[in-house]
Amino acid sequence: MLRQVLHRGLRTCFSRLGHFIASHPVFFASAPVLISILLGASFSRYQVEESVEHLLAPQHSLAKIERNLVNSLFPVNRSKHRLYSDLQTPGRYGRVIVTSFQKANMLDQHHTDLILKLHAAVTKIQVPRPGFNYTFAHICILNNDKTCIVDDIVHVLEELKNARATNRTNFAITYPITHLKDGRAVYNGHQLGGVTVHSKDRVKSAEAIQLTYYLQSINSLNDMVAERWESSFCDTVRLFQKSNSKVKMYPYTSSSLREDFQKTSRVSERYLVTSLILVVTMAILCCSMQDCVRSKPWLGLLGLVTISLATLTAAGIINLTGGKYNSTFLGVPFVMLGHGLYGTFEMLSSWRKTREDQHVKERTAAVYADSMLSFSLTTAMYLVTFGIGASPFTNIEAARIFCCNSCIAILFNYLYVLSFYGSSLVFTGYIENNYQHSIFCRKVPKPEVLQEKPAWYRFLLTARFSEDTAEGEEANTYESHLLVCFLKRYYCDWITNTYVKPFVVLFYLIYISFALMGYLQVSEGSDLSNIVATATQTIEYTTAQQKYFSNYSPVIGFYIYESIEYWNTSVQEDVLEYTKGFVRISWFESYLNYLRKLNVSTDLPKKNFTDMLRNSFLKAPQFSHFQEDIIFSKKYNDEVDVVASRMFLVAKTMETNREELYDLLETLRRLSVTSKVKFIVFNPSFVYMDRYASSLGAPLHNSCISALFLLFFSAFLVADSLINVWITLTVVSVEFGVIGFMTLWKVELDCISVLCLIYGINYTIDNCAPLLSTFVLGKDFTRTKWVKNALEVHGVAILQSYLCYIVGLIPLAAVPSNLTCTLFRCLFLIAFVTFFHCFAILPVILTFLPPSKKKRKEKKNPENREEIECVEMVDIDSTRVVDQITTV
């Protein structure tokens, strides 16, 4: 009883609101436009987010804490000779992979000379600044002798060239660790790719070689010069590529990911304009009909204007509050499109059900009472689900600011639909009541006047006048609308046919089967190449790197951050045991092997061990560079202690398999907790991978919980709680299918797809809630009758919004970007699966599942019979007269 009272009370409130807006249409039409213009002026503060890590890496990550600890122990300027795979921070760098179209050996004389020429050209790059030209020598990371640190593979190639020049045949390159002439052992697993080896790991050939040039960025000027040097580096590599057409080069810099991520916005512009044109055209067509008075093409256009004003207002607020734009915001207009268009089409559908002889204010009040309650509840669902996503509980910044922007846009869209679109409905209502043309606003002449006009004129001004319509036919004046006619005369009877239902159930079982098959294969996507434009440096470089350099994992730093008894044999064995199964690039193991070759016991006293270690760094050249991997500390008695050390590990794994790399990280993490030695492991890629799965699923998980909570709470507001039960089951079915099919469509569970799934919850409720509400609240007659009635009442609005939404999505599929590809596939699946449920699954299932409908039993007691005399009124010219006695 309480639910019915609340329901009637809310409908009354919305009815009075509609009457008030209809009384002041000019104010409510102009206020949203003025607000949007004022806030839109804030685009002078438009900013773009530069940091991809800030957007896509989990905010609260153990890997970030480990990175700070590593930087405090081993600063970058202490790691001059340890620049494998960006050990601590990416910094500024230029990188290029050189390979051949014909899979030639890049270590032969021709290609060796070619690569060394490329190296020379890169080191001569100049960055002009007022009064000075910067070269690589001015901004590179310097050695102790004030020379630039370059990749060890350059030294290998130079030694190989010298050996060929002197006809030495004893020079050999081993893989993945080789030795230089100064005695240093260097790791080349990420510098030689597509390697074929002889016995004893001697390299026979290599299909690719990677060169890396690390730059300093210690201050703003240095960072600006380094950024320009990176741009010149890419230009130099491209020019070198043109002059040497038989080799293929893939340049990449520290700025490439950021630039390619933002490039999606630029390449999407013309496709979004095409999408807008298609949506405008479809919206106008969906609101048009043959009757030129009752047709509402302007309302189709003004519905899109309403959405645009809300989006502009939200963007203005984001700019004023210091928010920054990024490419994920491309999904916000489509969130607005799905919700806003359905609300406007539902209001238009309610307008068609009102009586034409009523005043415009009364008709508007009836529209608000009929449609605004469900639109308000679905808007509240959007605000709650996206609001939870915008909360601090969301650990990925890109998801959080997307949800925040969506919340603001949805809120203003709701207010503008109430005000701006409601006022537009009032204006078009006056045009209709005055029998003016819906497009040209010209008075439509009477039929007898039209008979004297040309055929094209009569076609444009076709209208049905109320005096030409019998009283019983008033409700059918809008049946000339194509979609109304299609649903009422054909589709409703077809979908509820007894012979069609088994096929629909069969299709649903097939749908569930394929969805389950895809659901069991869901994988989390942490590959950053999934968010950039396709024809970019990032994609080309990443593809080449995975093809040629995926034999080994990224170099993982193994950091011991306590003073342990390195001189103790048992501790030495423990450390080596922890790193068993890895390729070790370590001072520790190399030094122990050195002592064994000298027949010196490794079980030395502490003082002897540290003294011998320090002396070996000074006297043995093969250990000189390992001094960077140890931190010594002097005590009060001049005794030296090793307080921290590091080694570098490489696992024999596939870098393309992100799951395998994530499992490796978790295994090392668990080992660091249970081991006797306190150590941490780190690689910059861990910042993106660490807790990525849990951080990624948190917004969706929290949104689902909040949606269920709101559905439970709203059960006390809707007229029947069974509505919420059906909505929940429908949402579960749709989301399950979308997750399964997007996996089969090769879409991983990443930031973009999770945001789409959150939107999918609301989109399903948007379209299915009014349909289910009409069916559940229907009394008397049969289930089939109420299914048909629900489709007739709400099916047109669902079909109109679906058609506009799909034509708007189609251009998105052609955008050359992985981000928009993911966006299109997810949104298309959400729209298609929801449409499938609204027009096939629910109409069939509801005909044989609760709630039950009882037919009204008419009493046949003769005492209750009443005789009514019905006299049919006829025209004067008619000679037919009917006088009939009807018994009711």
LUMFIDREN-79210 format. One record per residue (C-alpha): x, y, z. Coordinates in steps of 0.05 Angstrom, whole numbers, padded with zeros to 5 digits, always signed. Each point is the difference from the previous one (the first is absolute). Last residue first. Layout:
// residues N
XYZ;...
***
This chain:
// residues 888
-00485-00090-00424;-00060-00009-00045;-00003+00041-00064;-00064+00027-00032;+00012+00024-00071;-00025+00056-00045;+00042+00007-00061;-00016+00050-00055;+00031-00001-00070;-00024+00054-00049;+00062+00042+00006;+00001+00070-00027;-00019+00029+00068;+00057-00035+00033;-00011-00056+00050;-00007-00006+00075;-00004-00071+00027;-00051-00010+00056;+00020-00047+00056;-00054-00018+00050;+00029-00030+00062;-00031-00058+00037;+00032-00021+00066;+00008-00071+00024;+00018-00009+00073;-00065-00036+00017;+00012-00049-00057;+00061-00026+00036;+00054-00014-00052;+00058+00027+00040;+00063+00011-00040;+00062-00036+00023;+00061+00042-00014;+00057-00042-00024;+00055-00012+00049;+00072+00019-00017;+00058-00037+00030;+00065+00034+00019;+00035-00044-00014;+00026-00042-00060;-00036-00024-00063;-00010+00061-00043;+00057+00037+00035;+00051-00046-00032;-00021+00017-00071;-00003+00076+00006;+00063+00000+00044;+00044-00040-00048;-00019+00031-00067;-00009+00076-00003;+00030+00024+00065;+00051-00057+00009;+00027+00005-00071;+00002+00076+00006;+00042-00007+00063;+00046-00049-00035;+00008+00047-00060;+00012+00063+00041;+00050-00032+00047;+00035-00036-00056;+00007+00065-00040;+00026+00036+00061;+00053-00052+00013;+00023-00007-00072;+00001+00075-00012;+00039+00017+00062;+00051-00054-00012;+00010+00025-00071;+00001+00072+00026;+00060-00017+00045;+00035-00042-00053;+00000+00059-00047;-00009+00008-00075;-00073+00026+00004;-00043-00042-00046;-00042-00033+00055;-00018+00068+00029;-00036+00016-00065;-00052-00054+00018;-00013+00023+00071;-00045+00059-00018;-00041-00044-00047;-00009-00049+00058;-00022+00053+00050;-00051+00032-00046;-00031-00068-00016;-00001-00020+00073;-00031+00066+00023;-00057-00008-00050;-00011-00074+00016;-00003+00012+00075;-00048+00059-00009;-00044-00040-00047;-00001-00061+00046;-00025+00039+00060;-00077+00002-00008;-00009-00052-00055;+00051-00047+00031;-00033+00005+00068;-00069-00011-00031;+00023-00062-00037;+00030-00029+00063;-00064+00019+00036;-00044-00039-00048;+00047-00060+00001;-00003-00002+00076;-00076-00003-00002;-00056+00049+00017;-00004+00030+00070;+00053+00044+00031;+00063+00032-00029;+00050+00023+00052;+00050-00055-00018;-00005+00013-00076;+00006+00076+00003;+00058-00005+00049;+00037-00051-00042;-00001+00044-00062;+00016+00063+00040;+00060-00036+00033;+00028-00034-00063;+00030+00058-00038;+00032+00042+00054;+00015-00060+00043;+00041-00031-00055;+00036+00066-00014;+00015+00007+00074;+00035-00068+00008;+00034+00009-00068;+00032+00065+00024;+00038-00038+00053;+00018-00051-00054;+00026+00056-00044;+00044+00026+00056;+00028-00070+00008;+00013-00005-00075;+00040+00065+00000;+00044-00016+00061;+00017-00070-00023;-00037-00067-00003;+00025-00025-00067;-00039+00005-00065;+00015-00056-00048;-00071-00006-00028;-00009-00065+00039;+00017+00041+00062;-00051+00053-00020;-00051-00056-00008;+00008-00027+00070;+00002+00067+00035;-00060+00025-00039;-00040-00064+00013;+00012+00002+00075;-00017+00074+00002;-00066-00011-00037;-00022-00059+00042;+00018+00034+00065;-00036+00063-00021;-00062-00039-00018;-00001-00037+00066;+00007+00065+00038;-00055+00034-00040;-00047-00059+00011;+00010+00003+00075;-00007+00075+00000;-00068-00004-00034;-00022-00052+00051;+00004+00055+00052;-00065+00029-00025;-00021+00074-00001;+00070+00026+00001;+00026+00040+00059;+00011-00056+00051;+00035-00043-00051;+00044+00061-00012;+00044-00021+00059;+00011-00070-00028;+00016+00027-00069;+00046+00051+00031;+00037-00054+00039;+00006-00043-00062;+00028+00059-00039;+00048+00017+00056;+00026-00071+00002;+00008-00001-00076;+00035+00067+00001;+00048-00023+00054;+00019-00062-00040;+00007+00038-00065;+00043+00054+00032;+00042-00052+00037;+00012-00046-00059;+00058+00040-00027;+00034+00011+00067;-00005-00075+00015;+00028-00019-00067;+00053+00054+00000;+00026-00017+00069;+00070+00014-00027;+00000-00004-00075;+00008+00074-00017;+00053+00015+00052;+00031-00069-00013;+00020+00025-00069;+00052+00044+00034;+00037-00062+00026;+00008-00017+00073;+00016-00056+00049;+00008+00009+00074;+00046-00032+00051;+00006-00018+00073;+00038-00065+00006;-00030-00056+00041;-00054-00010-00052;-00076-00003+00014;-00020+00070-00021;+00049+00006-00059;-00024-00068-00026;-00072+00024-00002;+00022+00060-00042;+00043-00043-00046;-00060-00045-00014;-00046+00060-00011;+00047+00030-00051;+00009-00065-00037;-00076-00010-00002;-00006+00069-00032;+00052-00018-00052;-00037-00064-00017;-00067+00037-00004;+00031+00052-00046;+00020-00052-00051;+00033+00042-00053;+00062+00005+00043;+00009-00075-00007;+00043-00030+00054;+00072-00020+00013;+00007+00046+00059;+00052+00056+00005;+00028+00021+00067;+00041+00059+00021;+00041+00006+00064;-00003+00050+00056;+00036+00019+00063;-00013+00034+00066;+00035+00013+00066;+00068-00030-00017;+00044+00016+00061;+00067+00034+00007;+00035+00003+00067;+00032+00067+00014;-00014-00009+00075;-00059+00049-00002;-00033-00036-00058;+00009+00010-00074;-00057-00018-00048;+00006-00032-00068;-00055-00002-00052;+00008-00052-00055;-00027-00004-00071;+00039+00059-00028;+00065-00035+00018;-00020-00052-00051;+00030+00045-00053;+00071-00012+00023;-00009-00075+00008;+00028-00023-00067;+00056+00050+00007;+00030-00037+00061;+00045+00048+00040;-00046+00053+00029;-00064-00041+00006;+00042-00058+00024;+00028+00042+00056;-00070+00017+00025;-00021-00073+00001;+00065-00023+00033;-00010+00051+00056;-00073-00019+00008;+00015-00075+00005;+00060+00007+00045;-00040+00043+00049;-00059-00049+00002;+00041-00063+00008;+00002-00043-00063;-00042-00060-00021;+00013+00011-00073;+00066-00036+00006;+00052+00025-00050;+00021-00048-00055;+00010+00059-00047;-00052-00030-00046;-00046-00008+00061;+00008+00074+00016;-00020+00021-00070;-00060-00046+00002;-00022+00033+00064;+00010+00068-00032;-00041-00017-00061;-00057-00027+00043;-00003+00062+00042;+00013+00052-00054;-00062-00025-00035;-00033-00006-00067;-00037-00064+00018;-00040-00039-00053;-00056-00027+00044;-00018-00071+00022;+00030+00009+00069;-00004+00071+00025;-00022-00019+00070;+00051-00057+00002;+00058+00047-00017;-00019+00044+00059;-00006-00060+00047;+00066-00029-00024;+00036+00065+00016;-00033+00002+00068;+00024-00071+00015;+00070+00017-00022;+00005+00060+00047;+00042+00058-00029;-00063+00035-00023;-00024+00003+00071;-00059+00046-00010;-00009+00075+00005;-00069+00015-00024;-00032+00026-00065;+00014-00059-00047;-00026+00023-00068;-00015-00048-00057;-00014+00043-00062;-00039-00036-00054;+00024+00005-00072;-00061-00007-00045;-00017-00073-00016;+00041-00040-00049;-00014-00032-00067;-00047+00057-00019;+00050+00044-00037;-00013-00013-00074;-00075-00004-00009;-00021+00035+00064;+00047+00057-00014;-00023+00006-00072;-00073+00004+00020;+00015+00050+00056;+00039+00044-00048;-00054+00001-00053;-00056+00011+00051;+00037+00055+00038;+00025+00035-00063;-00071+00009-00025;-00048-00027-00052;-00048-00030+00053;-00017+00057+00047;+00014-00014+00073;-00038-00034+00057;+00014-00073-00014;+00075+00013-00007;+00002+00009+00076;-00006-00075+00011;-00034-00010+00067;-00058-00042-00027;-00035-00045+00049;-00024-00066-00029;-00069-00030-00007;+00001-00071-00029;-00055-00031+00043;-00046+00058-00017;+00009-00014-00075;-00027-00071+00005;-00054+00023+00048;-00023+00053-00050;+00000-00052-00055;-00046-00045+00041;-00044+00056+00025;-00014+00025-00071;-00014-00071-00024;-00050-00008+00056;-00031+00067-00019;-00005-00021-00073;-00037-00063+00021;-00048+00041+00042;-00013+00045-00060;-00011-00060-00044;-00050-00030+00049;-00038+00067+00003;-00012+00008-00075;-00052-00055-00007;-00043+00027+00056;-00001+00070-00029;+00020+00053+00050;+00056+00027-00044;-00045+00003-00061;-00060+00035+00031;+00043+00055+00030;+00041+00007-00065;-00056+00011-00050;-00055+00050+00012;+00022+00034+00064;+00075-00003-00009;+00003+00019-00073;-00055+00053+00005;+00035+00035+00057;+00066-00004-00036;-00028+00030-00065;-00040+00056+00032;-00068-00002-00033;-00026-00029+00065;+00004+00069+00032;-00073+00018-00011;-00023-00067+00028;-00023+00024+00069;-00050+00047-00032;-00035-00055-00039;-00057-00011+00048;-00020+00073-00003;+00000+00003-00076;+00054+00039-00033;-00013+00052-00054;-00017+00053+00051;+00067-00014+00033;+00039+00015-00064;+00046-00051-00032;+00061+00028-00035;+00034-00003-00069;+00036+00066-00013;+00062-00027-00036;-00039-00049-00042;-00053+00051-00019;+00053+00047-00025;+00034-00055-00040;-00068-00017-00031;-00015+00070-00022;-00053+00042+00037;-00076+00005-00012;-00014-00060+00044;+00040+00033+00056;-00055+00051+00011;-00053-00054+00012;+00048-00035+00047;+00007+00062+00044;+00065+00040-00002;+00060-00014+00046;+00024+00064+00034;+00074+00007-00008;+00050-00021+00053;+00049-00021-00055;+00020-00066+00032;-00060-00025+00040;-00050+00036-00046;-00051+00038+00042;-00065-00030+00024;-00005+00049+00059;+00000-00058+00049;+00062-00029-00034;+00040+00065+00002;-00021+00009+00073;+00026-00070+00014;+00065+00015-00037;+00012+00057+00049;-00018-00043+00061;+00045-00057-00022;+00057+00050-00007;-00014+00023+00071;+00005-00072+00024;+00065-00008-00039;+00031+00061+00033;-00026-00010+00071;-00010-00073+00020;+00048-00025-00054;+00049+00053+00022;-00002-00022+00072;+00010-00073-00018;+00057+00017-00049;+00031+00043+00055;+00003-00060+00046;+00024-00048-00055;+00056+00048-00020;+00024+00008+00072;-00001-00075+00012;+00035-00015-00066;+00057+00048+00016;+00010-00033+00068;-00004-00070-00030;+00053+00018-00052;+00042+00033+00056;-00001-00064+00040;+00012-00048-00057;+00061+00039-00024;+00026+00005+00072;+00001-00074+00014;-00009-00017+00074;-00075+00012+00005;-00019+00001+00074;+00016+00074-00001;-00069+00011-00032;-00014+00012-00074;-00019-00073-00011;-00048+00004+00059;-00031+00061-00033;-00003-00037-00067;-00045-00052+00033;-00039+00049+00043;-00010+00054-00052;-00020-00049-00055;-00050-00034+00047;-00029+00068+00019;-00009+00014-00074;-00038-00066-00006;-00045+00021+00058;-00012+00069-00029;-00017-00027-00069;-00050-00050+00031;-00035+00056+00037;+00006+00050-00057;-00041-00039-00051;-00074-00001+00019;-00005+00059+00047;+00044+00043-00044;-00041-00017-00062;-00066+00013+00036;+00025+00069+00023;+00020+00015-00072;-00069-00019-00025;-00033+00044+00053;+00044+00059-00018;-00013-00011-00074;-00075+00003+00010;-00038-00064-00011;-00038-00016-00065;+00059-00040-00026;-00004-00051+00055;+00066-00027+00026;+00030-00065-00024;+00044+00032-00053;+00032+00044+00053;+00021-00062+00039;+00039-00024-00061;+00033+00069-00005;+00020-00005+00073;+00028-00069-00012;+00039+00026-00060;+00032+00054+00043;+00020-00049+00055;+00026-00051-00050;+00042+00053-00034;+00032+00023+00065;+00021-00068+00026;+00032-00030-00062;+00028+00065-00026;+00029+00022+00067;+00041-00064+00006;+00019+00009-00073;+00023+00071+00013;+00043-00024+00060;+00038-00054-00039;+00048+00049-00033;+00021+00021+00070;+00048-00059+00001;+00045+00042-00045;+00022+00047+00055;-00022+00069+00024;+00024+00032+00063;-00040+00024+00060;+00017+00065+00034;-00069+00014+00030;-00018+00050-00054;+00017-00049-00056;-00042-00056+00031;-00058+00049+00009;+00005+00021-00073;+00001-00072-00024;-00063-00015+00041;-00035+00061-00030;+00020-00020-00071;-00026-00071+00012;-00066+00026+00026;-00007+00048-00059;+00016-00056-00049;-00052-00046+00031;-00054+00054-00005;+00021+00016-00071;-00009-00074-00016;-00071+00002+00026;-00010+00066-00038;+00014-00037-00066;-00051-00054+00013;-00048+00052+00028;+00006+00040-00065;-00023-00061-00040;-00066-00003+00039;-00055-00024-00048;-00070+00013+00026;-00013+00058-00047;+00034-00027-00063;-00035-00068+00006;+00046-00046-00039;+00045-00012+00059;+00065+00027+00029;+00031-00013+00068;+00042-00059-00023;+00022+00038-00062;+00025+00059+00040;+00038-00046+00048;+00030-00039-00059;+00027+00063-00034;+00027+00029+00065;+00033-00066+00017;+00032-00006-00069;+00027+00072+00002;+00028-00011+00070;+00034-00065-00021;+00032+00035-00060;+00026+00054+00047;+00026-00054+00047;+00036-00033-00059;+00031+00067-00019;+00028+00010+00070;+00023-00071+00016;+00071+00007-00027;+00013+00058+00047;-00028-00032+00063;+00036-00065-00013;+00066+00039-00005;-00004+00011+00075;+00023-00071+00013;+00050+00003-00057;+00032+00062+00030;+00003-00028+00070;+00028-00067-00023;+00051+00032-00046;+00028+00049+00052;+00052-00047+00030;+00024-00014-00071;-00009-00053-00054;+00029-00010-00069;-00015-00064-00040;+00049-00009-00058;-00007-00045-00061;+00060-00016-00043;+00003-00008-00076;-00022+00072-00012;+00063+00033+00026;-00007+00073-00019;-00072+00003+00021;+00015-00035+00067;+00055+00051+00016;-00051+00055-00010;-00048-00036+00046;+00054-00011+00053;+00019+00073-00002;-00072+00023+00008;-00010-00046+00060;+00064+00028+00032;-00022+00071-00014;-00063-00012+00041;+00041-00031+00056;+00049+00059-00002;-00059+00046+00009;-00020-00037+00063;+00072+00000+00025;+00005+00075-00010;-00064+00011+00040;+00024-00047+00055;+00067+00035+00005;-00034+00067+00006;-00049-00026+00053;+00054-00033+00042;+00034-00068+00009;-00024-00030-00065;+00061-00038-00024;-00004-00044-00062;+00005-00075-00013;+00013-00025-00071;-00024-00070-00015;+00019-00045-00059;-00037-00064-00018;+00026-00051-00050;-00042-00048-00041;+00006-00064-00041;+00061-00026+00039;+00048-00053-00026;+00047-00055+00023;+00005+00022+00073;+00042-00045+00044;-00044-00029+00056;+00049-00058+00013;-00020-00033-00065;-00025+00044-00056;-00054+00052+00009;-00055+00031-00042;-00025+00067+00028;-00065+00033-00021;+00019+00060+00042;+00065+00028+00027;-00005+00060+00046;-00049-00026+00052;+00039-00064+00014;+00066+00037-00004;+00024-00005+00072;+00072+00022+00011;+00059-00035+00032;+00058+00048+00005;+00071-00026-00014;+00025+00063-00036;-00005-00038-00065;-00075-00008+00008;-00035-00062+00025;-00069-00026-00021;-00064-00017+00038;-00064-00020-00036;+00031-00025-00045;+00073-00006-00018;+00038+00042-00051;+00065-00028-00026;+00068+00030-00018;+00051-00054-00016;+00000+00012-00074;+00043+00063-00002;+00008+00026-00071;+00024+00068+00024;-00059+00037-00032;-00048-00056+00018;+00021+00004+00073;-00007+00075-00001;-00071-00005-00026;-00019-00050+00054;+00032+00044+00053;-00042+00058-00025;-00063-00043-00002;+00011-00023+00072;+00014+00071+00023;-00066+00022-00032;-00035-00060+00033;+00024+00028+00067;-00049+00058-00009;+00029+00068+00008;+00025+00040+00061;+00027+00066-00023;+00070+00021+00020;+00018+00040+00062;+00052-00051+00025;-00047-00024+00054;-00053-00011-00053;-00052+00051-00020;-00074-00007-00013;-00014+00037-00065;-00023+00073-00005;+00062+00036-00026;+00031-00059-00039;-00066-00012-00035;+00005+00069-00030;-00025+00068+00023;+00009+00061-00044;+00012+00066+00037;-00016+00074-00003;-00075-00006-00001;-00014-00076-00003;+00011-00047-00058;-00006-00075+00014;+00056-00036-00038;+00003-00073-00019;+00073-00022-00009;-00006-00060+00047;-00058-00027-00041;+00039+00004-00065;+00058-00039+00031;-00046-00054+00025;-00033-00005-00069;+00069-00008-00030;+00015-00055+00052;-00065-00034-00021;+00019+00001-00073;+00071-00025+00013;-00029-00059+00038;-00052-00011-00055;+00052-00007-00054;+00050-00041+00041;-00049-00052+00024;-00030+00007+00070;-00070+00020-00025;-00008-00068-00033;-00054+00008-00052;-00074-00013+00013;-00017+00028-00070;-00035+00064+00024;+00058+00014+00046;+00003+00022+00072;+00019+00061+00041;-00037+00014+00065;+00007+00072+00024;-00001+00033+00068;+00003+00072+00024;+00001+00016+00074;-00027+00046+00054;-00017-00029+00068;-00028-00071+00001;+00012-00007+00074;+00033-00056+00039;+00031-00052-00046;-00016+00030-00067;+00010-00064-00042;+00073-00009+00018;+00032+00066+00019;+00048-00029+00052;+00065+00034-00019;-00018+00069+00022;-00041-00022+00059;+00025+00048+00054;-00029+00060-00038;-00067-00037+00001;+00000-00002+00076;+00013-00067+00034;-00025-00002+00072;-00050+00057-00001;-00022-00018-00071;-00011-00072+00020;-00042+00020+00060;-00042+00047-00043;-00010-00055-00051;-00022-00049+00054;-00053+00049+00023;-00023+00007-00072;-00002-00076-00008;-00044-00007+00062;-00053+00039-00038;-00052+00049+00022;-00013+00040-00063;-00005-00060-00047;+00034+00019-00066;-00044+00025-00056;-00009+00075+00009;+00061+00021+00040;+00043-00048-00041;-00024+00032-00064;+00024+00068+00024;-00015+00058-00047;-00073+00015+00017;-00025+00052-00049;-00022+00069+00022;-00057+00047-00020;+00000+00064+00040;-00025+00041-00059;-00054-00053-00003;-00032+00038+00058;-00046+00035-00050;-00042-00064+00000;-00022+00017+00071;-00032+00065-00022;-00029-00029-00064;-00028-00061+00036;-00032+00044+00054;-00033+00045-00053;-00027-00060-00039;-00027-00032+00063;-00035+00065+00020;-00032+00014-00068;-00049-00058-00005;-00022+00001+00072;-00012+00076-00003;-00038-00002-00065;-00044-00059+00021;-00030+00032+00062;-00071-00029+00006;+00021-00066-00032;+00056-00005+00052;-00052+00009+00056;-00047-00052-00030;+00057-00050-00007;+00021+00012+00072;-00072-00010+00022;-00002-00067-00036;+00068-00019+00028;-00026+00011+00070;-00064-00039-00014;+00040-00059-00027;+00043+00001+00062;-00062-00002+00045;-00032-00056-00040;+00062-00043+00007;+00008+00017+00074;-00072-00020+00013;+00007-00064-00041;+00063-00018+00038;-00033+00012+00067;-00057-00047-00018;
***
